[in-house]
Each structure stands twice: as C-alpha cells, then as structure tokens.
Amino acid sequence: MSINAEVTKSGNESSLSVIRKFSRRVQGTGLVKGARKRRYYERNASKTVQKKRALKLIKRRADYRQLVKEGKVVEAPVRRGYVPREQKTDSVPSRFGESTPIAR
C-alpha cells in the first residue's frame, strides 16, 4: 500500500509553510496514526475474561453506592456538564454490563 502526499511551493510561500502544509497532508492520510496503532501488538481479551471484568466492575460500583448510602464515603463532586445516568430520561440501561447476558 503506497500513499503519496505531495506538496508544491506556490508563489513566494516560505519553506516553513510548505513543511507545515506537508505535515497536515500526511496527517490527513492517517499513516502516522495507523503506524503508532500497530506499533505494539495487543491481544484481544477472551469473552470469559471480558465478562469477569464486567462483573467485577458492577460489584465494585454497587459496593461504592452502598458505602455512599451508609455515609462511610463522601460522593465525588459532579463534574461540569456531567449528568448521572439515573437523572437522564432515556430508556437506556442504567449501567454498562448490568444488562449483558452471562454465558450459562
């Protein structure tokens, strides 16, 4: 696969602006982004590992909510622009992983 990013100097354009134009053109092709992505190989986690991780996350969140209810932990301040899922009016499942069926 070969992608050419060619830039020509026009008029009395400075060489610095030509280099900037070339850099932008190369960024647009996505070559650098793809090369950095392929730099290190990362194996996909198996479905069992993904499910165990999701269950652990659900349990940790439930424990945290319980501690907040008991007053043992002070709830983290709300971030700017953040709306908790419980306050949203959508009919979307409340938490990631809670409605995911587990293999039997």
N, C-alpha and C positions, 0 to 999 in steps of 0.2 A: 504494500500500500504506500503510495507516494503522494504527498500533498505539497504543492508548490505555493509559497507565499512570496509573491514578487511585488516589489515597490520601486517606482521610478521617481527620480528627483524632478520636480516641476518648477520652472522659473528660477527665482532667486530664493528657493527654500533652503533653510540651513540643514546641515548634515545631522544635527541633533534631532530636528523634527522628522527627518526621514527615518532615523533609527526608531523614534517613538512610533511612527506610523507602521513600521515593520513589526515592532513588538505587539502592537494592537492587532495586526493582521494575523500573526502567529497565535495569539491568544484566542482569536475568533475561531480558528480551526479546531481548537481543543486538543492539540497534540501534547502540549505540556501537561495539561490536566490528566490526560489518559496515561501518559508515561509515569507520572507520580502515583497514579492509582495502581498501576501494575508493578510498582517498584518492589513491594513486599507482597508475598502470597499469603492470603488469609483463607483458611479452610472454612466452609460453611458448617455451622453447628447442626448436629443431628436434631430431628424433631423431638426426641426424648429430652435432650439437653435443653432445647428451647422451652418445652412445656414445664420442666422442673424449674427453670429460671423464672418463668412467668408465675408459677405457683408461689415461689419464694417471695417474689415481689408483691404479690397480692397479700400474702400473710404479713409481710413487713409493714405494708400500708395499713392493714387492719389493726395491727398491734399499735402503730403510731396513733391512729384515730382513737383507739381505746385509751391510750395514755393521755391524750389531749382531753378526752371526756372526763377522766378521773382527775385532771388538773395537775398531773405529775410533770407534764411537759408544756411549755408555752408554745403555742402555734406560731409558725414563722409568719412574718408580716407579708401581706399581699403585695405582689409585685405590680408595678404600674401597668395598666392595660390588661391585666390578667383577670379572667372571670372563671371562678371554680366551676367544674362541670355540674355540680348539684344545682347551681343557680341558672344554668342555661335552660332554655325552654324546648330544646330539640328533643327528639325521641331517640337519641343516640345512647348506646350502652354506657353506664356510668364510668367504668374504668377499663383500661386496656387489659385484656386477658381474662376478665371475670366471666365473659360470655363465651369464651373459647371452649369447645368440647374437648375433653381429655380422652385419650385413647383407652379403650377398655380391654 
